[in-house]
Amino acid sequence: MVEKTSLTESELQDKLKELAPEWKAEKNEKGLDIIERVYRAKKFMEGIDFVQKVAEAAEANNHHPDIFINYKRITVRYWTHSSSGVTLADVQMAQKIDPLFDK
Amino acid sequence: MVEKTSLTESELQDKLKELAPEWKAEKNEKGLDIIERVYRAKKFMEGIDFVQKVAEAAEANNHHPDIFINYKRITVRYWTHSSSGVTLADVQMAQKIDPLFDK
């Protein structure tokens, strides 16, 4: 399954161009590649509604991000545990959840 | 307002005894006192339901924790920004949200 193969650094940079510019490639605390976006909600409960939608999409696709809620600031972090890096599945999830955010 | 005064180290240790033993006092990355509990849900969406309830309680009390969702593992972290530490309000919120978790 191609989605389960980690992207190389240059593939990741290419794929990032297909995402909204707010998506950043970073290293996590273990030095593994992750992609991350910070969403800023207008109200706290609007941010929570977004978290609910992201969770439903994650569950439907059986691919779950880390989510960090800091008041109105929601950080979504995707990577693939089993591949120890970022895969196409992560990029696809990023594309799926962006439209769920009400600006 | 007494709730807005930071607890001293020994007051905090005393107050912790009033909470479930899963609540821990820690320092955050800035060296400030926080209290934190990790909840482990049986299913991902049960964890998300709990986050929703915590958020509603936080909003109703106008006191919002940081929440970290790592699959079925939900971490709730309380402290009081304006006091740069843990206050009675944080302990009270910890007591309020514990019963919202379905074991």
N, CA and C atoms of all chains as a GROMACS GRO file, in nm:
protein
  618
    1MET      N    1   0.085  -0.120   0.000
    1MET     CA    2   0.000   0.000   0.000
    1MET      C    3   0.088   0.124   0.000
    2VAL      N    4   0.080   0.200  -0.108
    2VAL     CA    5   0.171   0.313  -0.126
    2VAL      C    6   0.158   0.416  -0.014
    3GLU      N    7   0.036   0.431   0.040
    3GLU     CA    8   0.016   0.533   0.144
    3GLU      C    9   0.100   0.505   0.269
    4LYS      N   10   0.146   0.382   0.283
    4LYS     CA   11   0.212   0.343   0.407
    4LYS      C   12   0.364   0.357   0.398
    5THR      N   13   0.415   0.404   0.284
    5THR     CA   14   0.559   0.424   0.270
    5THR      C   15   0.593   0.568   0.306
    6SER      N   16   0.690   0.586   0.394
    6SER     CA   17   0.728   0.722   0.432
    6SER      C   18   0.778   0.799   0.310
    7LEU      N   19   0.739   0.926   0.306
    7LEU     CA   20   0.790   1.014   0.200
    7LEU      C   21   0.934   1.053   0.232
    8THR      N   22   1.015   1.064   0.129
    8THR     CA   23   1.151   1.117   0.149
    8THR      C   24   1.138   1.268   0.174
    9GLU      N   25   1.248   1.325   0.217
    9GLU     CA   26   1.248   1.470   0.247
    9GLU      C   27   1.201   1.551   0.125
   10SER      N   28   1.250   1.515   0.007
   10SER     CA   29   1.215   1.594  -0.112
   10SER      C   30   1.072   1.565  -0.157
   11GLU      N   31   1.028   1.441  -0.143
   11GLU     CA   32   0.887   1.410  -0.173
   11GLU      C   33   0.794   1.487  -0.079
   12LEU      N   34   0.835   1.494   0.047
   12LEU     CA   35   0.754   1.565   0.146
   12LEU      C   36   0.744   1.714   0.110
   13GLN      N   37   0.856   1.773   0.072
   13GLN     CA   38   0.855   1.914   0.032
   13GLN      C   39   0.764   1.936  -0.090
   14ASP      N   40   0.767   1.842  -0.183
   14ASP     CA   41   0.679   1.852  -0.300
   14ASP      C   42   0.533   1.843  -0.260
   15LYS      N   43   0.503   1.747  -0.174
   15LYS     CA   44   0.365   1.723  -0.133
   15LYS      C   45   0.310   1.842  -0.053
   16LEU      N   46   0.399   1.904   0.024
   16LEU     CA   47   0.357   2.020   0.104
   16LEU      C   48   0.300   2.130   0.015
   17LYS      N   49   0.352   2.139  -0.106
   17LYS     CA   50   0.305   2.244  -0.198
   17LYS      C   51   0.160   2.223  -0.239
   18GLU      N   52   0.112   2.100  -0.221
   18GLU     CA   53  -0.028   2.071  -0.255
   18GLU      C   54  -0.121   2.108  -0.140
   19LEU      N   55  -0.062   2.139  -0.026
   19LEU     CA   56  -0.143   2.173   0.093
   19LEU      C   57  -0.149   2.323   0.114
   20ALA      N   58  -0.243   2.366   0.198
   20ALA     CA   59  -0.249   2.507   0.237
   20ALA      C   60  -0.114   2.545   0.300
   21PRO      N   61  -0.070   2.670   0.279
   21PRO     CA   62   0.063   2.710   0.327
   21PRO      C   63   0.080   2.704   0.478
   22GLU      N   64  -0.032   2.695   0.549
   22GLU     CA   65  -0.024   2.685   0.697
   22GLU      C   66   0.030   2.549   0.742
   23TRP      N   67   0.029   2.450   0.654
   23TRP     CA   68   0.085   2.320   0.691
   23TRP      C   69   0.236   2.326   0.685
   24LYS      N   70   0.298   2.287   0.796
   24LYS     CA   71   0.444   2.291   0.806
   24LYS      C   72   0.498   2.150   0.830
   25ALA      N   73   0.612   2.121   0.772
   25ALA     CA   74   0.682   1.997   0.805
   25ALA      C   75   0.777   2.026   0.920
   26GLU      N   76   0.771   1.944   1.022
   26GLU     CA   77   0.857   1.962   1.140
   26GLU      C   78   0.912   1.826   1.181
   27LYS      N   79   1.001   1.830   1.278
   27LYS     CA   80   1.044   1.707   1.342
   27LYS      C   81   0.974   1.699   1.478
   28ASN      N   82   0.933   1.580   1.517
   28ASN     CA   83   0.877   1.568   1.651
   28ASN      C   84   0.990   1.548   1.752
   29GLU      N   85   0.951   1.528   1.879
   29GLU     CA   86   1.054   1.519   1.985
   29GLU      C   87   1.146   1.398   1.966
   30LYS      N   88   1.102   1.304   1.882
   30LYS     CA   89   1.188   1.188   1.854
   30LYS      C   90   1.267   1.205   1.724
   31GLY      N   91   1.256   1.324   1.664
   31GLY     CA   92   1.333   1.350   1.541
   31GLY      C   93   1.266   1.296   1.416
   32LEU      N   94   1.140   1.250   1.429
   32LEU     CA   95   1.070   1.197   1.312
   32LEU      C   96   0.992   1.309   1.242
   33ASP      N   97   0.976   1.294   1.110
   33ASP     CA   98   0.899   1.393   1.034
   33ASP      C   99   0.752   1.388   1.073
   34ILE      N  100   0.692   1.503   1.084
   34ILE     CA  101   0.548   1.517   1.105
   34ILE      C  102   0.502   1.636   1.021
   35ILE      N  103   0.372   1.645   0.995
   35ILE     CA  104   0.318   1.769   0.940
   35ILE      C  105   0.218   1.825   1.039
   36GLU      N  106   0.212   1.955   1.045
   36GLU     CA  107   0.137   2.020   1.152
   36GLU      C  108   0.074   2.149   1.101
   37ARG      N  109  -0.048   2.176   1.146
   37ARG     CA  110  -0.110   2.305   1.116
   37ARG      C  111  -0.176   2.360   1.242
   38VAL      N  112  -0.162   2.489   1.260
   38VAL     CA  113  -0.230   2.558   1.370
   38VAL      C  114  -0.352   2.631   1.312
   39TYR      N  115  -0.468   2.603   1.369
   39TYR     CA  116  -0.593   2.671   1.332
   39TYR      C  117  -0.632   2.763   1.446
   40ARG      N  118  -0.670   2.885   1.414
   40ARG     CA  119  -0.711   2.980   1.517
   40ARG      C  120  -0.860   3.008   1.504
   41ALA      N  121  -0.937   2.958   1.599
   41ALA     CA  122  -1.082   2.976   1.595
   41ALA      C  123  -1.119   3.112   1.651
   42LYS      N  124  -1.236   3.162   1.612
   42LYS     CA  125  -1.281   3.292   1.664
   42LYS      C  126  -1.329   3.278   1.809
   43LYS      N  127  -1.393   3.164   1.836
   43LYS     CA  128  -1.442   3.137   1.972
   43LYS      C  129  -1.397   2.999   2.015
   44PHE      N  130  -1.383   2.984   2.147
   44PHE     CA  131  -1.337   2.855   2.202
   44PHE      C  132  -1.424   2.739   2.153
   45MET      N  133  -1.558   2.753   2.164
   45MET     CA  134  -1.644   2.641   2.129
   45MET      C  135  -1.645   2.615   1.978
   46GLU      N  136  -1.613   2.715   1.899
   46GLU     CA  137  -1.598   2.691   1.754
   46GLU      C  138  -1.475   2.602   1.728
   47GLY      N  139  -1.371   2.626   1.805
   47GLY     CA  140  -1.253   2.540   1.795
   47GLY      C  141  -1.285   2.397   1.834
   48ILE      N  142  -1.367   2.382   1.938
   48ILE     CA  143  -1.406   2.248   1.984
   48ILE      C  144  -1.493   2.177   1.879
   49ASP      N  145  -1.582   2.254   1.815
   49ASP     CA  146  -1.663   2.196   1.706
   49ASP      C  147  -1.572   2.143   1.596
   50PHE      N  148  -1.468   2.218   1.566
   50PHE     CA  149  -1.373   2.175   1.463
   50PHE      C  150  -1.302   2.046   1.506
   51VAL      N  151  -1.262   2.040   1.632
   51VAL     CA  152  -1.196   1.919   1.683
   51VAL      C  153  -1.289   1.798   1.666
   52GLN      N  154  -1.417   1.819   1.695
   52GLN     CA  155  -1.516   1.711   1.679
   52GLN      C  156  -1.519   1.663   1.533
   53LYS      N  157  -1.520   1.758   1.439
   53LYS     CA  158  -1.525   1.721   1.297
   53LYS      C  159  -1.397   1.649   1.253
   54VAL      N  160  -1.283   1.698   1.299
   54VAL     CA  161  -1.156   1.634   1.266
   54VAL      C  162  -1.156   1.491   1.320
   55ALA      N  163  -1.206   1.475   1.442
   55ALA     CA  164  -1.210   1.342   1.504
   55ALA      C  165  -1.297   1.248   1.424
   56GLU      N  166  -1.413   1.296   1.379
   56GLU     CA  167  -1.502   1.211   1.300
   56GLU      C  168  -1.436   1.170   1.168
   57ALA      N  169  -1.368   1.264   1.104
   57ALA     CA  170  -1.298   1.232   0.978
   57ALA      C  171  -1.185   1.133   1.005
   58ALA      N  172  -1.115   1.152   1.115
   58ALA     CA  173  -1.005   1.063   1.152
   58ALA      C  174  -1.057   0.921   1.174
   59GLU      N  175  -1.168   0.913   1.246
   59GLU     CA  176  -1.226   0.782   1.277
   59GLU      C  177  -1.275   0.714   1.149
   60ALA      N  178  -1.340   0.792   1.063
   60ALA     CA  179  -1.394   0.737   0.937
   60ALA      C  180  -1.281   0.682   0.850
   61ASN      N  181  -1.163   0.745   0.858
   61ASN     CA  182  -1.050   0.704   0.775
   61ASN      C  183  -0.949   0.617   0.852
   62ASN      N  184  -0.983   0.592   0.977
   62ASN     CA  185  -0.894   0.515   1.065
   62ASN      C  186  -0.750   0.567   1.062
   63HIS      N  187  -0.739   0.700   1.070
   63HIS     CA  188  -0.606   0.762   1.073
   63HIS      C  189  -0.617   0.886   1.161
   64HIS      N  190  -0.556   0.877   1.278
   64HIS     CA  191  -0.585   0.972   1.386
   64HIS      C  192  -0.467   1.066   1.412
   65PRO      N  193  -0.491   1.195   1.408
   65PRO     CA  194  -0.383   1.290   1.437
   65PRO      C  195  -0.371   1.315   1.587
   66ASP      N  196  -0.260   1.371   1.627
   66ASP     CA  197  -0.254   1.433   1.759
   66ASP      C  198  -0.321   1.569   1.748
   67ILE      N  199  -0.397   1.604   1.849
   67ILE     CA  200  -0.465   1.735   1.849
   67ILE      C  201  -0.434   1.803   1.981
   68PHE      N  202  -0.391   1.927   1.972
   68PHE     CA  203  -0.360   2.003   2.092
   68PHE      C  204  -0.450   2.126   2.096
   69ILE      N  205  -0.525   2.138   2.205
   69ILE     CA  206  -0.618   2.250   2.221
   69ILE      C  207  -0.560   2.346   2.325
   70ASN      N  208  -0.529   2.466   2.281
   70ASN     CA  209  -0.479   2.569   2.371
   70ASN      C  210  -0.571   2.690   2.352
   71TYR      N  211  -0.680   2.690   2.430
   71TYR     CA  212  -0.789   2.787   2.417
   71TYR      C  213  -0.840   2.790   2.273
   72LYS      N  214  -0.827   2.900   2.200
   72LYS     CA  215  -0.885   2.906   2.065
   72LYS      C  216  -0.787   2.857   1.957
   73ARG      N  217  -0.674   2.807   2.001
   73ARG     CA  218  -0.567   2.767   1.910
   73ARG      C  219  -0.562   2.614   1.906
   74ILE      N  220  -0.593   2.559   1.788
   74ILE     CA  221  -0.600   2.413   1.772
   74ILE      C  222  -0.484   2.369   1.682
   75THR      N  223  -0.399   2.283   1.733
   75THR     CA  224  -0.289   2.230   1.652
   75THR      C  225  -0.319   2.086   1.614
   76VAL      N  226  -0.313   2.057   1.485
   76VAL     CA  227  -0.334   1.921   1.436
   76VAL      C  228  -0.202   1.872   1.379
   77ARG      N  229  -0.161   1.757   1.425
   77ARG     CA  230  -0.032   1.700   1.384
   77ARG      C  231  -0.054   1.561   1.327
   78TYR      N  232  -0.009   1.542   1.205
   78TYR     CA  233  -0.024   1.412   1.140
   78TYR      C  234   0.110   1.348   1.109
   79TRP      N  235   0.118   1.221   1.135
   79TRP     CA  236   0.227   1.138   1.085
   79TRP      C  237   0.180   0.993   1.098
   80THR      N  238   0.257   0.900   1.045
   80THR     CA  239   0.215   0.760   1.044
   80THR      C  240   0.307   0.679   1.134
   81HIS      N  241   0.252   0.640   1.249
   81HIS     CA  242   0.331   0.566   1.349
   81HIS      C  243   0.404   0.448   1.286
   82SER      N  244   0.328   0.368   1.210
   82SER     CA  245   0.383   0.242   1.160
   82SER      C  246   0.495   0.265   1.058
   83SER      N  247   0.504   0.387   1.004
   83SER     CA  248   0.609   0.417   0.907
   83SER      C  249   0.715   0.510   0.964
   84SER      N  250   0.696   0.552   1.090
   84SER     CA  251   0.790   0.644   1.154
   84SER      C  252   0.818   0.767   1.068
   85GLY      N  253   0.715   0.816   1.003
   85GLY     CA  254   0.734   0.936   0.922
   85GLY      C  255   0.604   0.980   0.860
   86VAL      N  256   0.613   1.070   0.764
   86VAL     CA  257   0.495   1.123   0.696
   86VAL      C  258   0.471   1.041   0.569
   87THR      N  259   0.346   1.001   0.550
   87THR     CA  260   0.309   0.922   0.432
   87THR      C  261   0.204   0.998   0.352
   88LEU      N  262   0.171   0.944   0.235
   88LEU     CA  263   0.064   1.005   0.155
   88LEU      C  264  -0.066   1.010   0.233
   89ALA      N  265  -0.089   0.912   0.317
   89ALA     CA  266  -0.213   0.910   0.397
   89ALA      C  267  -0.224   1.034   0.485
   90ASP      N  268  -0.111   1.082   0.536
   90ASP     CA  269  -0.112   1.203   0.619
   90ASP      C  270  -0.148   1.326   0.537
   91VAL      N  271  -0.088   1.333   0.418
   91VAL     CA  272  -0.116   1.446   0.329
   91VAL      C  273  -0.263   1.446   0.288
   92GLN      N  274  -0.314   1.327   0.262
   92GLN     CA  275  -0.456   1.316   0.222
   92GLN      C  276  -0.548   1.358   0.337
   93MET      N  277  -0.513   1.321   0.459
   93MET     CA  278  -0.595   1.363   0.573
   93MET      C  279  -0.589   1.513   0.592
   94ALA      N  280  -0.473   1.572   0.574
   94ALA     CA  281  -0.460   1.718   0.584
   94ALA      C  282  -0.554   1.785   0.485
   95GLN      N  283  -0.559   1.731   0.364
   95GLN     CA  284  -0.648   1.788   0.262
   95GLN      C  285  -0.795   1.770   0.299
   96LYS      N  286  -0.824   1.659   0.366
   96LYS     CA  287  -0.963   1.632   0.404
   96LYS      C  288  -1.012   1.723   0.517
   97ILE      N  289  -0.923   1.752   0.611
   97ILE     CA  290  -0.973   1.826   0.728
   97ILE      C  291  -0.972   1.978   0.707
   98ASP      N  292  -0.888   2.029   0.619
   98ASP     CA  293  -0.885   2.175   0.599
   98ASP      C  294  -1.025   2.235   0.571
   99PRO      N  295  -1.105   2.172   0.482
   99PRO     CA  296  -1.235   2.233   0.453
   99PRO      C  297  -1.333   2.227   0.572
  100LEU      N  298  -1.298   2.150   0.675
  100LEU     CA  299  -1.388   2.138   0.792
  100LEU      C  300  -1.375   2.259   0.884
  101PHE      N  301  -1.272   2.339   0.860
  101PHE     CA  302  -1.249   2.456   0.947
  101PHE      C  303  -1.326   2.577   0.895
  102ASP      N  304  -1.416   2.630   0.978
  102ASP     CA  305  -1.490   2.752   0.944
  102ASP      C  306  -1.408   2.873   0.981
  103LYS      N  307  -1.368   2.948   0.881
  103LYS     CA  308  -1.284   3.065   0.912
  103LYS      C  309  -1.367   3.179   0.969
  104MET      N  310  -1.011   3.817   4.499
  104MET     CA  311  -1.072   3.686   4.475
  104MET      C  312  -0.970   3.577   4.509
  105VAL      N  313  -1.000   3.499   4.608
  105VAL     CA  314  -0.904   3.402   4.659
  105VAL      C  315  -0.863   3.300   4.552
  106GLU      N  316  -0.957   3.267   4.462
  106GLU     CA  317  -0.926   3.166   4.359
  106GLU      C  318  -0.813   3.211   4.266
  107LYS      N  319  -0.787   3.341   4.264
  107LYS     CA  320  -0.690   3.392   4.168
  107LYS      C  321  -0.549   3.404   4.224
  108THR      N  322  -0.532   3.362   4.351
  108THR     CA  323  -0.400   3.367   4.410
  108THR      C  324  -0.332   3.231   4.393
  109SER      N  325  -0.210   3.233   4.341
  109SER     CA  326  -0.138   3.107   4.322
  109SER      C  327  -0.120   3.035   4.455
  110LEU      N  328  -0.134   2.904   4.451
  110LEU     CA  329  -0.107   2.823   4.569
  110LEU      C  330   0.045   2.810   4.586
  111THR      N  331   0.088   2.810   4.710
  111THR     CA  332   0.229   2.780   4.736
  111THR      C  333   0.252   2.631   4.713
  112GLU      N  334   0.378   2.592   4.709
  112GLU     CA  335   0.412   2.451   4.687
  112GLU      C  336   0.343   2.360   4.789
  113SER      N  337   0.343   2.402   4.916
  113SER     CA  338   0.285   2.314   5.018
  113SER      C  339   0.132   2.318   5.013
  114GLU      N  340   0.075   2.433   4.982
  114GLU     CA  341  -0.072   2.439   4.963
  114GLU      C  342  -0.114   2.350   4.847
  115LEU      N  343  -0.034   2.354   4.740
  115LEU     CA  344  -0.065   2.273   4.623
  115LEU      C  345  -0.061   2.124   4.659
  116GLN      N  346   0.041   2.082   4.733
  116GLN     CA  347   0.051   1.942   4.774
  116GLN      C  348  -0.069   1.902   4.860
  117ASP      N  349  -0.112   1.993   4.947
  117ASP     CA  350  -0.231   1.966   5.030
  117ASP      C  351  -0.355   1.950   4.943
  118LYS      N  352  -0.372   2.041   4.850
  118LYS     CA  353  -0.491   2.041   4.764
  118LYS      C  354  -0.496   1.917   4.674
  119LEU      N  355  -0.378   1.874   4.632
  119LEU     CA  356  -0.372   1.754   4.546
  119LEU      C  357  -0.435   1.634   4.614
  120LYS      N  358  -0.422   1.632   4.747
  120LYS     CA  359  -0.478   1.517   4.823
  120LYS      C  360  -0.631   1.512   4.812
  121GLU      N  361  -0.691   1.628   4.777
  121GLU     CA  362  -0.837   1.632   4.762
  121GLU      C  363  -0.880   1.582   4.625
  122LEU      N  364  -0.782   1.564   4.536
  122LEU     CA  365  -0.814   1.521   4.399
  122LEU      C  366  -0.786   1.372   4.382
  123ALA      N  367  -0.839   1.317   4.273
  123ALA     CA  368  -0.808   1.178   4.238
  123ALA      C  369  -0.656   1.166   4.224
  124PRO      N  370  -0.601   1.048   4.261
  124PRO     CA  371  -0.454   1.033   4.261
  124PRO      C  372  -0.390   1.046   4.123
  125GLU      N  373  -0.472   1.038   4.017
  125GLU     CA  374  -0.418   1.053   3.881
  125GLU      C  375  -0.376   1.197   3.851
  126TRP      N  376  -0.424   1.292   3.931
  126TRP     CA  377  -0.382   1.432   3.911
  126TRP      C  378  -0.242   1.451   3.966
  127LYS      N  379  -0.155   1.504   3.881
  127LYS     CA  380  -0.016   1.525   3.920
  127LYS      C  381   0.017   1.673   3.910
  128ALA      N  382   0.101   1.719   4.001
  128ALA     CA  383   0.156   1.855   3.989
  128ALA      C  384   0.287   1.845   3.914
  129GLU      N  385   0.302   1.930   3.812
  129GLU     CA  386   0.423   1.929   3.729
  129GLU      C  387   0.463   2.073   3.705
  130LYS      N  388   0.579   2.088   3.642
  130LYS     CA  389   0.620   2.218   3.591
  130LYS      C  390   0.598   2.218   3.441
  131ASN      N  391   0.552   2.329   3.387
  131ASN     CA  392   0.542   2.335   3.240
  131ASN      C  393   0.677   2.377   3.181
  132GLU      N  394   0.679   2.394   3.049
  132GLU     CA  395   0.808   2.423   2.983
  132GLU      C  396   0.865   2.558   3.027
  133LYS      N  397   0.781   2.642   3.090
  133LYS     CA  398   0.832   2.770   3.142
  133LYS      C  399   0.866   2.763   3.291
  134GLY      N  400   0.856   2.642   3.347
  134GLY     CA  401   0.890   2.624   3.488
  134GLY      C  402   0.779   2.662   3.584
  135LEU      N  403   0.658   2.687   3.529
  135LEU     CA  404   0.545   2.724   3.614
  135LEU      C  405   0.469   2.598   3.657
  136ASP      N  406   0.410   2.606   3.778
  136ASP     CA  407   0.329   2.494   3.826
  136ASP      C  408   0.204   2.474   3.740
  137ILE      N  409   0.174   2.350   3.714
  137ILE     CA  410   0.048   2.313   3.648
  137ILE      C  411  -0.001   2.186   3.717
  138ILE      N  412  -0.129   2.153   3.698
  138ILE     CA  413  -0.177   2.020   3.736
  138ILE      C  414  -0.228   1.951   3.611
  139GLU      N  415  -0.210   1.822   3.608
  139GLU     CA  416  -0.234   1.749   3.484
  139GLU      C  417  -0.286   1.609   3.516
  140ARG      N  418  -0.380   1.564   3.434
  140ARG     CA  419  -0.426   1.426   3.446
  140ARG      C  420  -0.437   1.363   3.308
  141VAL      N  421  -0.396   1.239   3.298
  141VAL     CA  422  -0.412   1.162   3.174
  141VAL      C  423  -0.532   1.069   3.191
  142TYR      N  424  -0.627   1.078   3.099
  142TYR     CA  425  -0.743   0.990   3.096
  142TYR      C  426  -0.727   0.895   2.978
  143ARG      N  427  -0.753   0.767   2.999
  143ARG     CA  428  -0.742   0.670   2.889
  143ARG      C  429  -0.881   0.617   2.855
  144ALA      N  430  -0.928   0.658   2.740
  144ALA     CA  431  -1.062   0.615   2.696
  144ALA      C  432  -1.054   0.476   2.636
  145LYS      N  433  -1.169   0.405   2.636
  145LYS     CA  434  -1.171   0.271   2.575
  145LYS      C  435  -1.170   0.281   2.424
  146LYS      N  436  -1.240   0.383   2.372
  146LYS     CA  437  -1.245   0.402   2.227
  146LYS      C  438  -1.212   0.548   2.196
  147PHE      N  439  -1.159   0.570   2.077
  147PHE     CA  440  -1.121   0.705   2.036
  147PHE      C  441  -1.237   0.803   2.051
  148MET      N  442  -1.356   0.768   1.996
  148MET     CA  443  -1.466   0.864   1.999
  148MET      C  444  -1.520   0.885   2.141
  149GLU      N  445  -1.499   0.788   2.230
  149GLU     CA  446  -1.537   0.811   2.370
  149GLU      C  447  -1.446   0.918   2.432
  150GLY      N  448  -1.320   0.915   2.394
  150GLY     CA  449  -1.228   1.019   2.439
  150GLY      C  450  -1.270   1.157   2.387
  151ILE      N  451  -1.314   1.159   2.262
  151ILE     CA  452  -1.358   1.286   2.202
  151ILE      C  453  -1.485   1.338   2.271
  152ASP      N  454  -1.575   1.246   2.304
  152ASP     CA  455  -1.696   1.287   2.379
  152ASP      C  456  -1.656   1.351   2.512
  153PHE      N  457  -1.557   1.293   2.576
  153PHE     CA  458  -1.510   1.349   2.703
  153PHE      C  459  -1.451   1.489   2.681
  154VAL      N  460  -1.372   1.505   2.577
  154VAL     CA  461  -1.316   1.638   2.546
  154VAL      C  462  -1.429   1.740   2.529
  155GLN      N  463  -1.535   1.699   2.460
  155GLN     CA  464  -1.650   1.788   2.439
  155GLN      C  465  -1.710   1.831   2.575
  156LYS      N  466  -1.725   1.734   2.666
  156LYS     CA  467  -1.782   1.766   2.798
  156LYS      C  468  -1.689   1.856   2.879
  157VAL      N  469  -1.561   1.828   2.872
  157VAL     CA  470  -1.464   1.912   2.944
  157VAL      C  471  -1.470   2.055   2.889
  158ALA      N  472  -1.481   2.065   2.757
  158ALA     CA  473  -1.485   2.197   2.693
  158ALA      C  474  -1.609   2.275   2.738
  159GLU      N  475  -1.723   2.205   2.745
  159GLU     CA  476  -1.846   2.271   2.788
  159GLU      C  477  -1.835   2.319   2.932
  160ALA      N  478  -1.776   2.237   3.018
  160ALA     CA  479  -1.757   2.276   3.158
  160ALA      C  480  -1.660   2.394   3.167
  161ALA      N  481  -1.556   2.390   3.086
  161ALA     CA  482  -1.457   2.498   3.085
  161ALA      C  483  -1.521   2.629   3.043
  162GLU      N  484  -1.603   2.620   2.939
  162GLU     CA  485  -1.668   2.740   2.886
  162GLU      C  486  -1.768   2.795   2.990
  163ALA      N  487  -1.844   2.706   3.052
  163ALA     CA  488  -1.944   2.748   3.152
  163ALA      C  489  -1.877   2.817   3.270
  164ASN      N  490  -1.756   2.777   3.302
  164ASN     CA  491  -1.683   2.833   3.416
  164ASN      C  492  -1.579   2.937   3.374
  165ASN      N  493  -1.574   2.960   3.244
  165ASN     CA  494  -1.475   3.053   3.186
  165ASN      C  495  -1.334   3.026   3.239
  166HIS      N  496  -1.298   2.898   3.238
  166HIS     CA  497  -1.163   2.859   3.281
  166HIS      C  498  -1.124   2.737   3.197
  167HIS      N  499  -1.031   2.759   3.105
  167HIS     CA  500  -1.006   2.664   2.996
  167HIS      C  501  -0.872   2.594   3.014
  168PRO      N  502  -0.874   2.463   3.015
  168PRO     CA  503  -0.747   2.388   3.026
  168PRO      C  504  -0.683   2.370   2.888
  169ASP      N  505  -0.557   2.335   2.886
  169ASP     CA  506  -0.498   2.279   2.766
  169ASP      C  507  -0.540   2.132   2.760
  170ILE      N  508  -0.573   2.087   2.640
  170ILE     CA  509  -0.614   1.948   2.621
  170ILE      C  510  -0.530   1.889   2.509
  171PHE      N  511  -0.473   1.774   2.535
  171PHE     CA  512  -0.392   1.707   2.434
  171PHE      C  513  -0.453   1.572   2.404
  172ILE      N  514  -0.486   1.550   2.277
  172ILE     CA  515  -0.548   1.424   2.235
  172ILE      C  516  -0.444   1.342   2.158
  173ASN      N  517  -0.409   1.229   2.214
  173ASN     CA  518  -0.315   1.138   2.148
  173ASN      C  519  -0.386   1.002   2.139
  174TYR      N  520  -0.462   0.987   2.031
  174TYR     CA  521  -0.551   0.872   2.010
  174TYR      C  522  -0.645   0.858   2.130
  175LYS      N  523  -0.639   0.748   2.206
  175LYS     CA  524  -0.737   0.730   2.315
  175LYS      C  525  -0.690   0.790   2.448
  176ARG      N  526  -0.578   0.861   2.440
  176ARG     CA  527  -0.514   0.916   2.561
  176ARG      C  528  -0.537   1.067   2.561
  177ILE      N  529  -0.614   1.112   2.661
  177ILE     CA  530  -0.649   1.254   2.670
  177ILE      C  531  -0.578   1.314   2.791
  178THR      N  532  -0.499   1.417   2.769
  178THR     CA  533  -0.431   1.484   2.880
  178THR      C  534  -0.496   1.620   2.902
  179VAL      N  535  -0.537   1.645   3.025
  179VAL     CA  536  -0.596   1.774   3.060
  179VAL      C  537  -0.500   1.844   3.155
  180ARG      N  538  -0.465   1.966   3.122
  180ARG     CA  539  -0.368   2.043   3.200
  180ARG      C  540  -0.431   2.175   3.243
  181TYR      N  541  -0.432   2.196   3.374
  181TYR     CA  542  -0.491   2.321   3.426
  181TYR      C  543  -0.387   2.405   3.498
  182TRP      N  544  -0.391   2.533   3.472
  182TRP     CA  545  -0.322   2.632   3.552
  182TRP      C  546  -0.386   2.766   3.522
  183THR      N  547  -0.346   2.869   3.594
  183THR     CA  548  -0.409   2.999   3.577
  183THR      C  549  -0.307   3.097   3.520
  184HIS      N  550  -0.328   3.131   3.392
  184HIS     CA  551  -0.235   3.221   3.321
  184HIS      C  552  -0.207   3.347   3.402
  185SER      N  553  -0.317   3.410   3.446
  185SER     CA  554  -0.304   3.542   3.507
  185SER      C  555  -0.230   3.536   3.640
  186SER      N  556  -0.219   3.416   3.697
  186SER     CA  557  -0.148   3.401   3.825
  186SER      C  558  -0.014   3.330   3.808
  187SER      N  559   0.016   3.289   3.685
  187SER     CA  560   0.141   3.216   3.657
  187SER      C  561   0.159   3.097   3.751
  188GLY      N  562   0.051   3.029   3.780
  188GLY     CA  563   0.062   2.912   3.868
  188GLY      C  564  -0.072   2.844   3.884
  189VAL      N  565  -0.078   2.754   3.980
  189VAL     CA  566  -0.202   2.680   4.008
  189VAL      C  567  -0.279   2.752   4.117
  190THR      N  568  -0.408   2.771   4.094
  190THR     CA  569  -0.494   2.839   4.190
  190THR      C  570  -0.606   2.744   4.234
  191LEU      N  571  -0.684   2.789   4.332
  191LEU     CA  572  -0.799   2.708   4.375
  191LEU      C  573  -0.894   2.682   4.259
  192ALA      N  574  -0.905   2.778   4.167
  192ALA     CA  575  -0.995   2.762   4.052
  192ALA      C  576  -0.955   2.639   3.970
  193ASP      N  577  -0.824   2.613   3.960
  193ASP     CA  578  -0.778   2.496   3.884
  193ASP      C  579  -0.816   2.367   3.954
  194VAL      N  580  -0.799   2.366   4.085
  194VAL     CA  581  -0.835   2.247   4.163
  194VAL      C  582  -0.985   2.222   4.153
  195GLN      N  583  -1.062   2.330   4.160
  195GLN     CA  584  -1.208   2.316   4.150
  195GLN      C  585  -1.249   2.261   4.013
  196MET      N  586  -1.182   2.307   3.908
  196MET     CA  587  -1.215   2.256   3.774
  196MET      C  588  -1.178   2.108   3.763
  197ALA      N  589  -1.064   2.071   3.820
  197ALA     CA  590  -1.025   1.929   3.818
  197ALA      C  591  -1.134   1.844   3.883
  198GLN      N  592  -1.187   1.892   3.995
  198GLN     CA  593  -1.294   1.819   4.064
  198GLN      C  594  -1.421   1.812   3.979
  199LYS      N  595  -1.446   1.920   3.905
  199LYS     CA  596  -1.568   1.923   3.822
  199LYS      C  597  -1.560   1.829   3.702
  200ILE      N  598  -1.442   1.817   3.642
  200ILE     CA  599  -1.437   1.739   3.518
  200ILE      C  600  -1.418   1.589   3.541
  201ASP      N  601  -1.360   1.551   3.654
  201ASP     CA  602  -1.339   1.407   3.678
  201ASP      C  603  -1.467   1.324   3.662
  202PRO      N  604  -1.581   1.369   3.717
  202PRO     CA  605  -1.702   1.287   3.704
  202PRO      C  606  -1.754   1.280   3.560
  203LEU      N  607  -1.702   1.364   3.471
  203LEU     CA  608  -1.749   1.364   3.332
  203LEU      C  609  -1.686   1.250   3.252
  204PHE      N  610  -1.584   1.187   3.311
  204PHE     CA  611  -1.515   1.079   3.240
  204PHE      C  612  -1.584   0.946   3.267
  205ASP      N  613  -1.631   0.880   3.160
  205ASP     CA  614  -1.690   0.746   3.172
  205ASP      C  615  -1.580   0.643   3.167
  206LYS      N  616  -1.564   0.572   3.276
  206LYS     CA  617  -1.457   0.472   3.277
  206LYS      C  618  -1.497   0.347   3.203
   0.00000   0.00000   0.00000
